[in-house]
Amino acid sequence: AYSGISFVVSSDRDNTPYSLVLYDATGPEEKAMYSVSLSANTDSASAGEPVSIPWSNFTPTEGSESFHPDRARGLFFSFESGDGSPVRVCIRDLTLTQE
């Protein structure tokens, strides 16, 4: 079984805030989202920052139900520059973490 998700992130700005959002579906019209907020602390010229997040760190965006990896349907990243100016971000080596 998988215990979480991991990836490497780099940004051309220090402390770029971002969220990783996972969603699951219990039916065609029923979708739930779970998120975790992070900050990219590396320079884009560097090797990047390894990130590993266990499923238990994801909190529901609405309600209180826990994330169920077996119902996962997708994910997306949301980045903020803070001042509205462009920011370059690289996500690579996205994998599921095994127990």
N, C-alpha and C positions, 0 to 999 in steps of 0.2 A: 504494500500500500504506500501511497505517497503521503508525505507529511507536510509538504509546503511547496514553495516555488522559489527559484533562485535565478539571478541574472547579474550582469555587470553593467553599471551605469557610469557615464561620464558626461560632463557638462562644460560649456565654455564660461560658466560663472560659478563661483563658490556659493554654497547654500541655496541652490535652486530647489524650491519646494515642489513636491509632486505627490500624486496619489496613484496607487494601483487599485483598480476596481475590478472585482470578479463578479460575474453574475451566474445565477443558476436558474433553471426553469422547472417548475413542477407541472406545467401544462402549457398549451400554445399561447395563452393570454396571461399567464402568471409568471412573472419574472421578479427575482429578488437580487439586490446588489449588496456587496460587502466591500469595504475599503480599508486601506491602511495608508496613513500619511507619512511621508519620508522627506529627506532632503539630500540632494546630490552635492557632495562635498569635494568634488574633484575637478580638475582642469581637463579640458578635452584632449590636450596633448599627452596626458598621462595614460597609464594602462587601464584606468577605470577603477571603480570601487565595487568589489563583490558584495552582493546583497542576498541574504537568505531570509525568507519570511515563512514562519510556520502558519498553517491554516488558522490556528487559534488566535493569531494577531488580527485577523480580519474581522471588523465589526459591521453589523448591518447598517445600511444608510437609512433604513426605516424599520421599525419594529425591533424585535429582540431575538429572533431566531438565529441559531448558529449556522455557519457556512457548512454545507454538505458537499464535499469534493466530488462525490459520485453523481451529483446533479449539475456539475459545472458545465457551462455552455460557452463561455468566452471571457475575455478580459480586455481592459484598456488602461492606458496611462494618461494622466492629466497633469500637465506642467504649467507652472506659473512663473513669470519672470519677476513679479512683484511691482515693477514700474511700467509695465506695458511694452517694454522694448523686446525685440526678438531674443530668443535664447536657443542655442543649439544643444541638443541632447542626443546621446547615442545609447541605445539599449542593445545588448548582445548576449549571446549564450543563455537564452531563456530556457530553463529546464524545470521539470518537476523534481522535487527533492524526495529521495527515498528514505524510509525509516532505517 
